[in-house]
Amino acid sequence: MTIQDFDITVATAQHADFAPMICDEMAESAKARGTGIAQRSPEYVANKMLEGKAVIALHKDGTWAGFCYIETWSHGDFVANSGLIVNPIYRKAGLAKAIKHKIFQLSRKKYPDSKIFGLTTGLAVMKINSEIGYEPVTYSELTQDENFWAGCKSCVNYDILMSKGRKNCMCTAMLFDPAEVQKQSEEKMKKITHKATLLERIEAAIKRRLEHIIALG
């Protein structure tokens, strides 16, 4: 089984019937890992599909294979790619990585100026996030929207989160800041330009020296 056996696309109303089984698998997966996630109802997940804020993977036989959705916080200043789940029968096929890249692209298209963040306990997800461009950050750098943190109430680790003053918990926080990425890109270009300019000056100096030597000769 390879990634070519799946169709990974932006979810629409025609995929809403998959919402209950997706939510069931999210809950079962969290239970199996012994960690918690902010639980979502089938209605909530279906609504994300209707809004065009979700990515779904389907096997070529029509079976749902994976899912992830977008949430916005702090009036759109922050975006979270949440609820990443892969159907157990299709794991080890590279779906999680492909879905994460697809939902990231959708997030950048819909919210080009927003910071994209995630909270996860999964090493595999952390690795994928790093490849995309996320950086580990403290919780203080995430949205402080109360509605976001209220979503953690259904997590088994919620008491830990609150006991630590919402400064850290079992999840690792990761962030993609488009402004910071743009800044780093501009600084890199400045260094390249500076090196090119310096090289041109050196070449020009060598040329003048050679011309001077030829003139004396």
N, C-alpha and C positions, 0 to 999 in steps of 0.2 A: 504494500500500500504506500503510495507517494502523495505528495501535496497536489499533484495533477489530478487526483481522483476527487477533488473537492472544488466547489464553487464558493468563493468567499466574496460576499457582496454586501452592499448597504441594505439592511432589512427594510421591508415595507409592510403594508397591511396584509399582504398575502401570507406573511410568515407568522402572524399573530397567534395562530393555533398552536405554535410550538412553545409559547410562553409558559404554560403550566409545567411541562416536562423540563424546561430550562431551569425554572425556579426550584423544582424538586432536586435536580442534580446539583445546583449551587449549594443547597442545604446539606445534601448527603456528602458532598465533597468537603465542606467545612467540618462536618461531624467526623469524617474519616481522618482529617488532618489534626483534629483536636484543637483547632483554632476557630476563631469566629469571623463572620463577615456581617455587614449590615444587610439584613434580609430584605428582599423586595417581593412584592406580590406579583402574580401573573398579570394583573391589570396594569401595574406600573411598567413592567417589562414590555407589554404589548403597546403601551402608549409611546414608549421610546421608539418602537418600530414605526408607529404611525407618524412620528415627528421626524423620521429620517435620521435619528441619532443613535443608531445601533448597527452593528455588523454581525452577520450570521454566516456560518459555514455549513454547507449542505453536501452530503456525499452524493455521488452521481446517481445513486438509487433513490434520492429524495429524502433520506434520513438526515435529521439535524445532527451536525457534528461539532459545532462550537458557536460561541456567542460572546459579545462584549458591547457595552453601551456607554454613551456620553452623559455626564451630568455637568451642569454649570453652577458656579457659586460666586458669591460676592458680586452680583450684578454682571456676571460674565467675565470678571477679571481672572477667574480661575476655572479650569476645566479638569474633570477627572474622567479617566477611562476606567470604568468600573465593571464588576461582575464577570470578569474573564472566566470562561468555563469551556471545557472540552469534553465531549461525550466519551466516557471511559473506553468504549469499544474502538475509538479512533485515536487514542493517545499514542505517542511515540511516532507520529507522522509529520511532526513539525507544524501542526495547526496553531498552537498557542502563539508561536512567533509570527506566523503569517497574519493571524487575526490582530495581534497587537500592532503590527505595522499598518494594517488597513485602517484600524480605528484611530491610530495616530494621524494618518494622512487625512482622514475625514475631519478630525478635530482641528487640524491646522487649516483646512479649507473653510470650515464653518466659523472658526474663531482664531484667525491668524495672529491676533495680538494678545491672546490669553496665555497665561501660564498653565501648563498641563502637569498635573501631579497625580501621584498614586500612593496608596498605603498597601503594603503587602508583607506577608510572612514567607512567601515562596522564593527560594533562591533562583529558580528558573526564570521567574518573572523579573526579578531584580537584574539578572543577566541580560534579558531581552531589553529592559528599560535602558540599561547602560549602553547597549549597542545603538539604540535609537537616539540617545543624547541626553537622557535624564541624568541628574546628579543627586547623590544622597544629601538630604538636608534635615534640619531640625524641624520639629512640628510648628515652631513659631513662624516659619517661612511659608506655611500652607495657609489656605483660607481660614479665617476666623469666624466664618459664617456659622451661626449657632445651629442652623438647620442641617449642615453637614455633620457636625459632631453629634447631633441628636440621632443621626442614622446609625451611630455606633452602639446605641442602647441595646440592640438585639445581639450584639457580639458578646461572647462568653468572657471576653477580657475587659469589658466596659468598666468594671470596678477598679481594675488596675490603671486604666487610663485616667479615671477621675482621681484616684489616690495620688497620682503623680502630677496633678494639676494640669492635665492635658498637655504636658510637655513631652512625654514619650510613652510608649507602650510596647506591645509585642511586635507590632508592625514597623517596618522600615519605611520612612518617608522619602520619596524621590520626586524631583521636579525638573521640568523642561521649561526654561525661561527664554522665550524668543528674543527679548531685548538683550539678554546677556549673550546669547548665541550670535546676534547681530554685532554686538560690541566686540566679541572675540574675533569674528570674521573681519571686521574693519581693522582691528589691531594687527591681525595677521597680514592683511593686505598692505598696511603701512610699513611693516617690517620688510615685506617683499619689495615694495617700492623703494624703500631706503637702501636695501642691499643692491638693487638694480642701479639706483642713482650713484651709489658709491662706486660700483663697478665701472660705470660709464666715466666717472671722474678719473679713476685710476687709468682706464684705457686711454682717455684723452691726454692725461699727463704723460703716459708712455709714448704716445704718438708725437706729442710736442717735443719730447726729449730726443726721439729718433730723428725728427725733422731737423732739430738743432745740430745733432751729431753729423747728419748728412751735409748740412749747410757748411759746417766747419771743415768737412773732409775735402 
